[in-house]
Amino acid sequence: MRLKGSSKKRPHLKRLNVRFSRPKRCSRMAARTSPIRLFGWATAASSQNTTGMIIICRVCGLSPAQISRLSPRNISHFKTGPSGPISPHRKRDMMQNKNSLLQSHLPGAQTIKRFQLRNGITVLVYSNMESKSLTIIGMLASGGAWDQPGKIGTAHFTASMLLRGNKNSSFQEIHNKLESVGASLSFNAGVKNTWFQGRSLVKDFPMLLSLIFDSLVKPTFPESYIARLRNQLLTALLIRDQDTQERASLEFDKVLFKDHPYGIPVDGYPDSIKNINREDLIKHHGTYQPQNAIFTISGALPIDEIETLVRSYFEQWNPITRNTEPVFPKIQPMPAEVRIYIPIEGKSQNDIQMGTLGPARTSSDYYAAFLGNHVLGQFGLYGRIGKSVRNKAGLAYYAYSNLNALPDVGSWEFNAGVNPSNVDQTIALIIEEIKHYLDEPLQSEELENSKSHLIGRLPMSLESNAGIANALLSIERFNLGLDYFQKYADRIQNITPDQILEVSRKYLDPEKLVIISAGAEEKK
């Protein structure tokens, strides 16, 4: 290892062979990290690297014996140990030891409290006393799916108005309260949900809960702010219209999901935004009901105190009606390939989005597809696709795949940003990689590398209150169970190459992809 600007090797540093997965953050590691977070960033490459062992022990406060159980000898992409190659059985045992120690530090059924208010709101709480703040995230069963024809964008418009004034506070008073204590609060709408996220210090949490309650239950929708917001939304739509990625994504959803709300932009169209009035916003706000709502909270208060606060504010929200989700026809797979090019003047780049339907988040196929996609277009510099299209062929500025899993359906997507002259070549190469991926089971080494990465990054996703609250929301929304984090490593580790191949072939058909490109005309 050689330090920047140094011409001489440092033998004592060379012995500390440390693999960092997030180099830009390493300078802050020792000062800020917990034992769980450290294992996501850096570990000694061998138990014989005593210098590294001592440093990690001092940072974590763990014993050398505990650290040795977590060394990268336990991870399959480190191929050798002190006495030579490590057998697959030994690697598996070492990984299980590492996983068991990590799991003991993760939120679980013993540390997460789930309760329900009288009005139907389900609440999940985790006490994180290492923090000095709290984060609350909430989701209501109301969104763009409830928009009326000709009024597309009403859900988004309504959510954006919630902080413009309520019966107890004006726009200015709301933002003065938040900004004076460094708190934050935002609302947004999706296809089937409206959600919010707030953050504050412990002493300001009651104020934050009060603002959330007033915004959800008592908004006033002042006419003056409706006019201002309408202009802002129309400006955003003009910007969207010139964004090559957005245009490709919108057209992809439209073709793949057809008339289902997933195929309609939640932020609407210029004509529909102009048609929305105050009465429309008030009517849509009527779909905000506490039944089936989910609140998740993580932060620096005991669980019982958080529960008392939540009950004191939100049990006074009385349901008026039961909100029924609109019924839509089942989304059907594509019968054949569809290719669409969207010209946008003045652009020097084309964005490609292609793909097909994928498994829902609640499907038994999800984890196999999730792991397979990680190998195909996520791991490292975007997996096989990134390696082939960007690194080797040099055709794209970026290229990756993504599994977008929703509660009832999903999409398996492939994205690339390219020079206009490389559009056809890039599409052909991505299809070639998909075919190769479907030809045979994944190789053991690349599969084990992806498993190690997915398991190792779980603690990283839980290093903040926002990360924990988001994870708790997924647990409740997708019925994953309070022991989800404890079972996650085994669930990933037990997936086989044959399972991945079977599931992937079920959803991916290279001959029936939706292929959209948007941007400059192709250069001949």
C-alpha positions as CSV (number, residue, x, y, z in Angstrom):
1,M,0.0,0.0,0.0
2,R,1.4,3.4,-0.9
3,L,0.3,6.7,0.4
4,K,-0.6,9.5,-2.0
5,G,2.4,11.6,-2.8
6,S,4.9,9.0,-1.4
7,S,7.5,7.3,-3.5
8,K,8.5,4.8,-0.9
9,K,6.7,1.7,0.2
10,R,5.7,1.4,3.8
11,P,6.2,-2.2,5.0
12,H,4.3,-1.6,8.2
13,L,1.3,-0.4,6.2
14,K,1.6,-3.1,3.6
15,R,1.1,-5.7,6.4
16,L,-2.3,-4.1,7.1
17,N,-4.0,-5.3,4.1
18,V,-7.5,-3.8,4.5
19,R,-10.3,-3.9,2.0
20,F,-12.5,-0.8,2.1
21,S,-15.8,-0.8,0.3
22,R,-16.5,2.9,0.8
23,P,-13.1,4.7,0.6
24,K,-14.4,8.2,0.8
25,R,-15.8,7.6,4.2
26,C,-12.8,5.8,5.7
27,S,-11.3,9.0,7.2
28,R,-14.4,9.2,9.5
29,M,-14.5,5.6,10.4
30,A,-12.7,5.4,13.7
31,A,-14.4,8.4,15.2
32,R,-18.0,7.6,14.3
33,T,-18.5,3.9,13.8
34,S,-20.1,1.2,15.8
35,P,-18.9,-2.4,15.6
36,I,-21.6,-3.3,13.2
37,R,-20.8,-0.4,10.9
38,L,-17.1,-1.1,11.0
39,F,-17.6,-4.6,9.6
40,G,-19.3,-3.0,6.6
41,W,-16.3,-0.8,5.9
42,A,-13.1,-2.6,6.7
43,T,-11.7,-5.8,8.1
44,A,-8.3,-7.3,8.3
45,A,-7.4,-9.6,5.5
46,S,-5.9,-12.3,7.8
47,S,-5.9,-13.1,11.4
48,Q,-2.1,-12.9,11.2
49,N,-2.4,-9.1,10.4
50,T,-2.0,-8.2,14.1
51,T,-1.6,-4.5,13.4
52,G,-5.0,-4.3,11.8
53,M,-6.5,-6.5,14.5
54,I,-5.3,-4.2,17.2
55,I,-6.7,-1.1,15.5
56,I,-10.1,-2.7,14.9
57,C,-10.2,-4.0,18.5
58,R,-9.5,-0.5,19.8
59,V,-12.2,1.0,17.7
60,C,-14.8,-1.6,18.4
61,G,-14.1,-2.6,22.0
62,L,-14.3,-6.2,21.0
63,S,-11.9,-9.0,21.7
64,P,-9.4,-10.4,19.2
65,A,-11.3,-13.7,19.3
66,Q,-14.5,-11.9,18.2
67,I,-12.7,-10.0,15.5
68,S,-11.0,-13.2,14.1
69,R,-14.5,-14.7,13.6
70,L,-15.3,-11.7,11.3
71,S,-12.1,-11.6,9.3
72,P,-12.4,-11.7,5.5
73,R,-11.1,-15.3,5.7
74,N,-14.8,-15.9,6.3
75,I,-15.8,-14.2,3.0
76,S,-15.5,-16.3,-0.1
77,H,-13.8,-13.7,-2.3
78,F,-10.7,-13.9,0.0
79,K,-9.4,-17.2,-1.5
80,T,-6.6,-18.2,0.9
81,G,-5.9,-18.3,4.6
82,P,-2.7,-18.5,6.6
83,S,-2.2,-22.1,5.7
84,G,-3.4,-22.1,2.1
85,P,-6.7,-22.4,0.2
86,I,-9.9,-22.5,2.4
87,S,-12.3,-25.3,1.7
88,P,-15.9,-24.4,0.8
89,H,-17.2,-26.0,4.0
90,R,-14.8,-24.0,6.1
91,K,-15.8,-20.8,4.3
92,R,-19.5,-21.6,5.0
93,D,-18.8,-22.2,8.7
94,M,-16.8,-19.0,9.0
95,M,-19.6,-17.0,7.2
96,Q,-22.1,-18.4,9.6
97,N,-20.0,-17.4,12.6
98,K,-19.7,-13.9,11.2
99,N,-23.5,-13.7,10.5
100,S,-24.4,-14.9,14.0
101,L,-22.4,-12.1,15.6
102,L,-23.8,-9.5,13.3
103,Q,-27.3,-10.6,13.8
104,S,-27.0,-10.2,17.6
105,H,-26.6,-6.4,17.1
106,L,-29.5,-5.9,14.6
107,P,-33.0,-4.8,15.5
108,G,-35.3,-7.7,16.1
109,A,-38.4,-9.0,17.8
110,Q,-36.9,-8.3,21.2
111,T,-36.0,-4.7,20.5
112,I,-38.8,-3.6,18.1
113,K,-42.2,-2.9,19.5
114,R,-45.3,-3.1,17.3
115,F,-48.6,-1.8,18.4
116,Q,-51.9,-0.5,16.9
117,L,-53.9,2.6,17.8
118,R,-57.7,2.4,18.3
119,N,-58.2,4.1,14.9
120,G,-56.2,1.5,13.0
121,I,-52.7,3.1,12.7
122,T,-50.0,0.4,13.1
123,V,-46.8,1.7,14.7
124,L,-43.4,0.1,14.9
125,V,-40.8,1.6,17.3
126,Y,-37.1,1.1,17.9
127,S,-35.2,2.8,20.6
128,N,-31.7,4.0,19.4
129,M,-30.1,5.7,22.4
130,E,-26.8,6.1,20.5
131,S,-28.5,8.9,18.6
132,K,-29.6,12.4,19.8
133,S,-32.5,12.7,17.4
134,L,-35.6,10.8,16.3
135,T,-36.9,10.0,12.8
136,I,-40.6,9.2,12.0
137,I,-41.8,7.9,8.7
138,G,-45.5,7.3,7.9
139,M,-47.5,5.9,5.0
140,L,-51.2,6.2,4.2
141,A,-53.2,4.2,1.8
142,S,-53.9,7.0,-0.6
143,G,-52.1,8.1,-3.8
144,G,-52.2,8.6,-7.5
145,A,-54.4,5.6,-8.0
146,W,-57.3,7.7,-6.6
147,D,-56.8,10.5,-9.2
148,Q,-59.8,11.1,-11.4
149,P,-59.5,11.2,-15.2
150,G,-58.5,14.7,-16.4
151,K,-57.2,15.4,-12.9
152,I,-54.0,13.3,-12.9
153,G,-51.6,14.7,-10.4
154,T,-54.2,15.5,-7.7
155,A,-52.5,13.2,-5.1
156,H,-49.1,14.8,-5.7
157,F,-50.7,18.3,-5.6
158,T,-52.5,17.5,-2.3
159,A,-49.4,16.1,-0.6
160,S,-47.4,19.1,-1.7
161,M,-50.0,21.5,-0.1
162,L,-49.9,19.9,3.4
163,L,-47.2,22.2,4.7
164,R,-48.8,25.3,3.2
165,G,-51.0,25.9,6.1
166,N,-53.4,24.2,8.6
167,K,-56.1,25.3,11.1
168,N,-53.5,25.9,13.8
169,S,-50.5,27.3,11.9
170,S,-49.9,29.3,8.7
171,F,-47.2,28.5,6.1
172,Q,-44.8,30.9,7.8
173,E,-45.4,29.6,11.3
174,I,-45.0,26.0,10.2
175,H,-41.6,26.6,8.7
176,N,-40.5,28.9,11.5
177,K,-41.2,26.1,14.0
178,L,-39.2,23.6,11.9
179,E,-36.2,25.9,11.0
180,S,-35.8,27.4,14.5
181,V,-34.9,24.0,15.9
182,G,-33.3,22.4,12.9
183,A,-36.1,19.9,12.4
184,S,-37.4,18.7,9.0
185,L,-40.7,17.4,7.6
186,S,-41.8,16.5,4.1
187,F,-44.8,14.9,2.4
188,N,-45.1,13.2,-0.9
189,A,-47.4,10.9,-2.9
190,G,-46.8,7.7,-4.8
191,V,-49.2,5.5,-6.8
192,K,-50.9,3.8,-3.9
193,N,-49.5,5.6,-0.9
194,T,-48.9,9.1,0.6
195,W,-46.0,9.2,2.9
196,F,-44.1,11.6,5.2
197,Q,-40.8,11.8,6.9
198,G,-39.8,14.0,9.8
199,R,-36.7,14.4,12.0
200,S,-36.0,16.4,15.1
201,L,-34.0,16.4,18.3
202,V,-35.6,14.6,21.3
203,K,-36.8,17.8,23.0
204,D,-38.6,18.9,19.8
205,F,-40.3,15.6,19.0
206,P,-43.7,16.5,20.5
207,M,-43.7,19.7,18.3
208,L,-42.9,17.5,15.3
209,L,-45.7,15.1,16.0
210,S,-48.1,18.0,16.5
211,L,-47.2,19.4,13.1
212,I,-47.6,16.0,11.4
213,F,-51.0,15.6,13.0
214,D,-52.2,19.1,12.0
215,S,-50.9,18.7,8.5
216,L,-52.5,15.3,7.9
217,V,-55.8,16.1,9.6
218,K,-56.4,19.8,9.4
219,P,-54.9,21.3,6.2
220,T,-56.6,24.5,4.9
221,F,-55.4,24.5,1.3
222,P,-55.1,28.4,1.0
223,E,-56.0,29.6,-2.5
224,S,-52.9,31.9,-2.7
225,Y,-50.5,28.9,-2.1
226,I,-52.5,26.7,-4.6
227,A,-51.7,29.2,-7.3
228,R,-48.0,29.4,-6.4
229,L,-47.6,25.7,-6.1
230,R,-49.4,25.2,-9.5
231,N,-46.8,27.3,-11.2
232,Q,-44.0,25.4,-9.5
233,L,-45.5,22.0,-10.5
234,L,-45.9,23.2,-14.1
235,T,-42.3,24.4,-14.2
236,A,-41.2,21.0,-12.9
237,L,-43.2,19.3,-15.7
238,L,-41.4,21.4,-18.3
239,I,-38.1,20.3,-16.8
240,R,-39.2,16.7,-16.8
241,D,-40.1,17.0,-20.5
242,Q,-36.5,17.8,-21.3
243,D,-34.9,15.1,-19.2
244,T,-33.9,12.1,-21.3
245,Q,-33.9,9.7,-18.3
246,E,-37.4,10.8,-17.2
247,R,-38.8,10.6,-20.7
248,A,-37.5,7.1,-21.2
249,S,-38.8,6.0,-17.8
250,L,-42.2,7.5,-18.3
251,E,-42.6,5.8,-21.7
252,F,-41.3,2.5,-20.3
253,D,-43.9,2.5,-17.5
254,K,-46.7,3.5,-20.0
255,V,-45.9,0.6,-22.3
256,L,-45.2,-2.0,-19.6
257,F,-48.1,-1.2,-17.3
258,K,-50.5,0.2,-19.8
259,D,-53.6,1.8,-18.2
260,H,-52.8,0.6,-14.7
261,P,-51.8,3.5,-12.3
262,Y,-48.2,2.3,-12.4
263,G,-48.1,3.4,-16.0
264,I,-49.4,7.0,-15.2
265,P,-47.1,9.7,-13.8
266,V,-48.0,10.6,-10.3
267,D,-47.0,14.2,-10.9
268,G,-49.5,14.5,-13.7
269,Y,-49.5,16.4,-17.0
270,P,-49.6,20.1,-17.7
271,D,-53.2,20.1,-18.8
272,S,-54.3,18.1,-15.8
273,I,-52.5,20.2,-13.3
274,K,-54.2,23.3,-14.7
275,N,-57.6,21.6,-14.2
276,I,-57.1,20.9,-10.5
277,N,-58.8,23.2,-8.1
278,R,-59.2,23.6,-4.3
279,E,-62.3,21.4,-4.2
280,D,-60.4,18.6,-5.9
281,L,-57.6,18.8,-3.2
282,I,-60.2,18.8,-0.4
283,K,-62.0,15.8,-2.0
284,H,-58.7,13.9,-2.4
285,H,-57.7,14.8,1.2
286,G,-60.9,12.9,2.2
287,T,-59.1,9.7,1.2
288,Y,-56.6,10.3,4.0
289,Q,-57.8,7.8,6.7
290,P,-56.0,6.3,9.7
291,Q,-57.0,2.7,8.9
292,N,-54.1,0.7,7.4
293,A,-51.7,3.6,8.0
294,I,-48.2,2.7,9.1
295,F,-45.9,4.8,11.3
296,T,-42.3,3.8,12.1
297,I,-40.0,5.6,14.6
298,S,-36.4,5.2,15.5
299,G,-34.5,7.4,17.9
300,A,-33.2,8.5,21.3
301,L,-36.2,7.9,23.5
302,P,-37.4,4.8,25.4
303,I,-40.0,2.8,23.5
304,D,-42.7,3.4,26.1
305,E,-42.2,7.2,26.0
306,I,-42.5,7.1,22.2
307,E,-45.6,5.1,22.4
308,T,-47.2,7.5,24.9
309,L,-46.4,10.5,22.7
310,V,-47.8,8.8,19.5
311,R,-51.0,7.8,21.2
312,S,-51.5,11.2,22.7
313,Y,-51.5,12.9,19.3
314,F,-52.8,10.4,16.8
315,E,-55.5,8.5,18.6
316,Q,-57.6,11.6,18.4
317,W,-57.6,11.1,14.6
318,N,-61.1,9.7,14.1
319,P,-61.8,7.8,10.8
320,I,-64.6,9.2,8.8
321,T,-65.0,6.5,6.1
322,R,-63.1,3.4,5.1
323,N,-60.9,4.2,2.2
324,T,-61.3,1.5,-0.5
325,E,-58.5,1.1,-3.1
326,P,-59.7,1.3,-6.7
327,V,-59.8,-2.0,-8.6
328,F,-57.7,-2.3,-11.8
329,P,-57.2,-5.1,-14.3
330,K,-54.3,-7.5,-13.8
331,I,-51.1,-6.4,-15.6
332,Q,-50.3,-8.8,-18.4
333,P,-46.8,-9.8,-19.6
334,M,-45.6,-8.3,-23.0
335,P,-46.5,-10.6,-25.9
336,A,-43.6,-9.4,-28.0
337,E,-40.7,-6.9,-28.1
338,V,-41.6,-3.2,-28.3
339,R,-39.0,-0.6,-29.3
340,I,-39.7,3.2,-29.1
341,Y,-37.4,6.1,-29.8
342,I,-38.3,9.5,-28.3
343,P,-36.5,12.4,-30.0
344,I,-35.6,15.4,-27.8
345,E,-34.0,18.4,-29.5
346,G,-30.8,19.9,-28.1
347,K,-29.5,16.7,-26.4
348,S,-26.1,15.2,-26.8
349,Q,-26.9,11.9,-24.9
350,N,-29.5,9.1,-25.1
351,D,-30.9,7.3,-22.2
352,I,-32.0,3.7,-22.6
353,Q,-34.5,1.9,-20.4
354,M,-35.5,-1.6,-21.2
355,G,-37.0,-4.5,-19.3
356,T,-40.0,-6.5,-18.5
357,L,-42.3,-7.4,-15.5
358,G,-40.6,-8.8,-12.4
359,P,-41.7,-10.4,-9.2
360,A,-43.6,-8.6,-6.5
361,R,-41.8,-7.9,-3.2
362,T,-44.1,-10.4,-1.5
363,S,-43.5,-13.1,-4.1
364,S,-41.6,-16.2,-3.2
365,D,-39.5,-15.6,-6.3
366,Y,-38.2,-12.2,-5.0
367,Y,-35.0,-13.2,-3.2
368,A,-33.7,-15.4,-6.0
369,A,-34.4,-12.6,-8.5
370,F,-32.9,-10.0,-6.2
371,L,-29.7,-12.0,-5.8
372,G,-29.5,-12.8,-9.6
373,N,-30.0,-9.2,-10.5
374,H,-27.2,-8.2,-8.1
375,V,-24.8,-10.4,-10.1
376,L,-26.3,-9.2,-13.4
377,G,-26.3,-5.5,-12.9
378,Q,-25.4,-4.3,-9.4
379,F,-22.3,-5.8,-7.8
380,G,-19.2,-3.8,-7.9
381,L,-19.2,-1.5,-11.0
382,Y,-22.8,-2.7,-11.9
383,G,-22.2,-6.4,-12.3
384,R,-21.9,-8.2,-15.6
385,I,-23.7,-5.5,-17.5
386,G,-21.6,-2.7,-16.3
387,K,-18.4,-4.7,-16.9
388,S,-19.4,-5.7,-20.4
389,V,-21.1,-2.5,-21.7
390,R,-19.1,0.2,-19.9
391,N,-15.8,-1.2,-18.9
392,K,-14.9,-3.5,-21.8
393,A,-16.9,-2.1,-24.7
394,G,-16.8,1.5,-23.6
395,L,-20.2,2.1,-25.0
396,A,-22.0,3.8,-22.1
397,Y,-21.5,6.4,-19.4
398,Y,-23.4,4.1,-17.1
399,A,-25.1,0.8,-17.4
400,Y,-26.9,-1.3,-14.7
401,S,-30.0,-3.3,-13.9
402,N,-32.6,-2.8,-11.3
403,L,-35.3,-4.9,-9.7
404,N,-38.2,-2.6,-8.9
405,A,-40.4,-4.7,-6.6
406,L,-43.8,-3.3,-5.6
407,P,-46.3,-5.0,-3.3
408,D,-48.4,-6.6,-6.1
409,V,-46.1,-6.6,-9.2
410,G,-42.6,-5.6,-10.1
411,S,-40.4,-4.7,-13.1
412,W,-36.9,-5.9,-14.0
413,E,-35.2,-3.0,-15.7
414,F,-32.0,-2.3,-17.6
415,N,-30.6,1.2,-17.9
416,A,-27.8,2.9,-19.8
417,G,-26.7,6.4,-20.8
418,V,-24.9,6.5,-24.1
419,N,-23.7,8.6,-27.0
420,P,-26.3,8.6,-29.7
421,S,-24.1,6.6,-32.0
422,N,-23.9,3.8,-29.5
423,V,-27.6,3.2,-28.9
424,D,-28.1,0.1,-31.1
425,Q,-24.8,-1.5,-30.0
426,T,-25.6,-0.9,-26.3
427,I,-29.1,-2.4,-26.6
428,A,-27.7,-5.5,-28.5
429,L,-24.9,-6.0,-25.9
430,I,-27.3,-5.8,-22.9
431,I,-29.6,-8.4,-24.6
432,E,-26.5,-10.5,-25.2
433,E,-25.6,-10.4,-21.5
434,I,-29.2,-11.3,-20.5
435,K,-29.1,-14.3,-22.8
436,H,-25.7,-15.4,-21.4
437,Y,-27.1,-14.9,-17.9
438,L,-30.0,-17.2,-18.7
439,D,-27.9,-19.9,-20.4
440,E,-26.4,-21.5,-17.3
441,P,-26.3,-21.3,-13.5
442,L,-24.1,-18.6,-12.0
443,Q,-20.6,-19.4,-11.1
444,S,-19.9,-20.1,-7.5
445,E,-17.3,-17.4,-6.9
446,E,-19.4,-14.5,-8.3
447,L,-22.5,-15.7,-6.5
448,E,-20.7,-16.0,-3.2
449,N,-19.2,-12.5,-3.7
450,S,-22.7,-11.1,-4.2
451,K,-24.0,-12.9,-1.2
452,S,-21.2,-11.6,1.0
453,H,-21.8,-8.1,-0.2
454,L,-25.6,-8.2,0.3
455,I,-25.2,-9.6,3.8
456,G,-22.4,-7.3,4.7
457,R,-24.2,-4.1,3.6
458,L,-27.3,-4.8,5.7
459,P,-25.9,-3.2,8.9
460,M,-24.8,-0.2,6.8
461,S,-28.4,0.4,5.8
462,L,-29.3,0.5,9.5
463,E,-26.7,3.0,10.7
464,S,-29.1,5.9,10.9
465,N,-32.5,6.5,12.4
466,A,-33.9,7.1,8.9
467,G,-32.4,3.8,7.7
468,I,-34.0,1.9,10.6
469,A,-37.4,3.6,10.2
470,N,-37.4,2.9,6.4
471,A,-36.5,-0.7,7.1
472,L,-39.3,-1.0,9.7
473,L,-41.7,0.4,7.2
474,S,-40.8,-2.3,4.7
475,I,-41.1,-5.0,7.4
476,E,-44.7,-4.0,8.1
477,R,-45.7,-3.1,4.5
478,F,-44.5,-6.4,3.0
479,N,-45.3,-8.5,6.1
480,L,-41.6,-9.6,6.5
481,G,-41.8,-10.3,10.3
482,L,-40.0,-8.6,13.2
483,D,-37.2,-11.2,12.9
484,Y,-36.5,-10.2,9.3
485,F,-33.0,-8.9,10.0
486,Q,-32.0,-12.0,11.9
487,K,-33.2,-14.3,9.1
488,Y,-31.9,-12.2,6.2
489,A,-28.4,-13.7,6.1
490,D,-29.6,-17.3,6.0
491,R,-32.3,-16.4,3.5
492,I,-29.6,-15.0,1.1
493,Q,-27.0,-17.7,1.9
494,N,-29.4,-20.5,1.1
495,I,-30.3,-19.4,-2.4
496,T,-28.8,-21.8,-5.0
497,P,-27.7,-21.1,-8.6
498,D,-30.4,-23.4,-9.9
499,Q,-33.1,-21.4,-8.0
500,I,-31.8,-18.1,-9.5
501,L,-31.7,-19.6,-13.0
502,E,-35.3,-21.0,-12.7
503,V,-36.7,-17.7,-11.4
504,S,-34.8,-15.6,-13.9
505,R,-36.1,-17.6,-16.8
506,K,-39.6,-17.3,-15.5
507,Y,-39.5,-13.5,-15.8
508,L,-36.8,-12.6,-18.4
509,D,-37.4,-13.2,-22.1
510,P,-34.8,-11.4,-24.3
511,E,-37.3,-11.6,-27.2
512,K,-40.1,-9.8,-25.3
513,L,-38.5,-6.7,-23.8
514,V,-39.8,-3.2,-23.7
515,I,-37.0,-1.0,-25.1
516,I,-37.1,2.7,-24.9
517,S,-34.5,5.3,-25.9
518,A,-34.8,9.0,-25.5
519,G,-32.6,11.9,-26.5
520,A,-30.6,13.0,-29.6
521,E,-31.1,11.3,-32.9
522,E,-28.7,8.4,-33.6
523,K,-25.6,9.5,-35.4
524,K,-25.0,7.5,-38.5
